[in-house]
């Protein structure tokens, strides 16, 4: 059974540029995953999302790892996943955070995780809707 390219564009080209290829010169998800410090399954799921038949959205650390491994800007990687560049920036807490105690910080961590979870679901639903319309 013939299969299409394992890595979607623009990742395939970027992977070849960086030498993340198999012995035949084709893009290798395993090589990229190793270089980025990610699991091959994670990379596979992300590539399915880029192709329009998956719903795994990368978190900011994953975007940063891919950007570093592929020698690309974080904004460029974010754009492929249709994530606004601002969403992939690292949040810096206000200086008043020094007045909070450990319990307060745990609550803030959980709030951020919950907001991110719901945002990922929204992004995936929007991508699925856009794919269905096209």
N, C-alpha and C positions, 0 to 999 in steps of 0.2 A: 504494500500500500504506500503510495507516494505521500509524503508529508510536506507541508509548506516550511518556510524558514522557521527555525526554532525561536529566534529572537526577532521581534518586530522592529521596524524602523522607527526612530532613528537609532535605537539601541544596537542593532546589528552592525551598522557602520561604525559606531563608537567603539564597540567591542573589538572589531577588526583593527581599528586604529591603535588601540592599546595592546593588541596582541593576545586578547582573550579568545583564542581559537582552538579548535581541535586539530589533530594531525593533518586534516584535509584543508585547513584554512577557513573553516566555517565557524561562525560565532559559537562559543561554548558557554552555556549558562553556568556550568560548574566552575569554569575558570573565573568568570565574573563574580560568582558567589564567593569563591575563596578569596579573591582579591579585595572584595568589599567587606568581608567578615560576616557574610549572611549565609543562610542555608540555601542549598539549591532549590528546595521546595518553595521557599519564599520568593526567589527570583522567578521561578516558573509561574507562580500565582500572580505576581506583579505583571509579567509579560502577558498573561491571559487578560488582565484588566486593560492593558494598552490595546490589545486586539479587539476589545469590546465584548469578550465573553467571560469576564470574571468580575469580581466585585471587591478585590483586595486593594485597599488604598494604603500607600506607604505612610508611616509616621515620619516626623521630621528627622529623627536619627537615621532611619533607613534611607531617606532621600539624601542626607549628608554623606552616608557611606557610599551610595551609588555615585554621587557627584565626584567624590574624591577618587574612587577607583577608575572612573571613566574620564577624569580630568575635565570635568564640566562644571559650570556654575550650578549652584543649588536651584536657582530660578529656572534654569533650562530643564533640569530633571522634573521640577514641579510642574512646569508647563506641559510636559508630555502626559502627565497624569491629570491634567486640567485642574490643578490645585493652584489657587492664587498664590503668587510669590510671598505675599505677606503671611500666609498661613504656615509657610515653612520656616519663617524666621524664628529665632530663639527668643522666647519671652523673657524680659528682664523685669523682675518685681520692683515695685516702688520702694523707695528708701524706708518708708514706714514699716516695712516688713520686720525690721529689727525689734519692733514692739510686740510681736506675736510670740506666743510660746509654742512648744512642740505640738500640743493638741490642735492649735489653730492651723499649723502647717500641714498636719495630717488631713484636716478638713479641706484645705485648699487643694492639696494633691488629689483627693478624691473628686472634688468638684471639677478640676481640670480634666481628669480621666473621663468623667461622665460626659462633659461637654465634647471632648474629642471623639468619644464613642458615637455620640449622636451625629456629630458633624461628618464622620466617616460614612455612616449609614446614608446621610443626605447626599453626599458626594456620589456614592455608589448608585443611589436611586436616580440621581440626575443623569449620570453616565448611561445607565440602562435605558432611561427614557429617550435620551438623545440617540442611542444606537437603534432603538425600536422605530424612531421617526425617520431614520435615514435608510 
